[in-house]
Amino acid sequence: MSRLEKRNLRNGLLFCAPWIFGFLALQIYPIFYSFYLSTTDYSGFGKAVSIGMANFKELVSDPMVRQSAYNTLYYTAFAVPVGIVVAIGLALAMNQKVKEVSVYRAILYLPSILPAFALVYVWLLFTNPAYGLLSRIFLALHLPQIDWIGDRHFTKPSVVILAQYGAGNAALIFLASLRSIPRDLYESAEIDGAGVFRRFFTITIPMITPIILYNIIWGLSAGLQAFTQAYLMASGGYGLVGPSNSLMFYVVYIYKTAFQYSRMGYAAALALFLFLGSVLLAVGVFKWGRSWVHYESE
């Protein structure tokens, strides 16, 4: 290695040093420390006592783990595909050539930058069975009233619907992808007689598949870590878990185990299980994506 290459290497490492330190201290170290805590009976105070793999054995037989995992997977399985469809719809709407399109883009993007607690508060007012606007609309249409927060059959769909307020971020990414599609592809398809739907499914969708894959990965990560909406919606008298534990999401269970039951060791085992599950799911999605994602370089 020449002196110039050594100097460039040194400068590069110095330039990246803050990121390397943050990566090691805030991501790698917590993972290993969490693995250590998962083998102890640590309450958060005093000295951690080693108990081997007892936390993992308890995790396998814990019915609340199955309940919270089911709630989380239910939410993820519906919120992610619905969110992608909504985001693509918003992107197509924002891509129209109309005079006031910038105003419409701001209106469509606005809900995604609002704090989660504000959205939950608005949703609770909107769906209140006594005086909410949605309940009044149902009443005017002679439809049955739905208790979106108090009925266990509607609590998770309620969180899925609420999650769509954040589709604006994904919509902007899809909009940039739509703008990058060569126009001559559409012009050639029109000459061949392809209609709107055929152009959409044979040109638009294949060209934005890398962005769809990205949003699936991002959505799965966010869905498996869902906490805020469920926590806030269930905080109205159901012990933070909703009726019949219907809003006991996996991360909510980790939170309750760590900070309400003072079982940091068991919470670390739960977190480690979530981490491994997320990694396996991400690897599976990437392998699945090879069969349908289209890259321009291929």
Sequence and secondary structure as in RCSB ss.txt:
>XXXX:A:sequence
MSRLEKRNLRNGLLFCAPWIFGFLALQIYPIFYSFYLSTTDYSGFGKAVSIGMANFKELVSDPMVRQSAYNTLYY
TAFAVPVGIVVAIGLALAMNQKVKEVSVYRAILYLPSILPAFALVYVWLLFTNPAYGLLSRIFLALHLPQIDWIG
DRHFTKPSVVILAQYGAGNAALIFLASLRSIPRDLYESAEIDGAGVFRRFFTITIPMITPIILYNIIWGLSAGLQ
AFTQAYLMASGGYGLVGPSNSLMFYVVYIYKTAFQYSRMGYAAALALFLFLGSVLLAVGVFKWGRSWVHYESE
>XXXX:A:secstr
  HHHHHHHHHHHHHHHHHHHHHIIIIIHHHHHHHHHTTB   SSS   B TTHHHHHHHH HHHHHHHHHHHHH
HHHHHHHHHHHHHHHHHHHTS  TTHHHHHHHHHGGGGS HHHHHHHHHHHH TTT HHHHHHHHTT     TTT
SHHHHHHHHHHHHGGGHHHHHHHHHHHHHTS HHHHHHHHHTT  HHHHIIIIIHHHTHHHHHHHHHHHHHHHHT
  HHHHHHTTTTSTTS GGGTT  HHHHHHIIIIIS  HHHHHHHHHHHHHHHHHHHHHHHHHHTTT   TT 
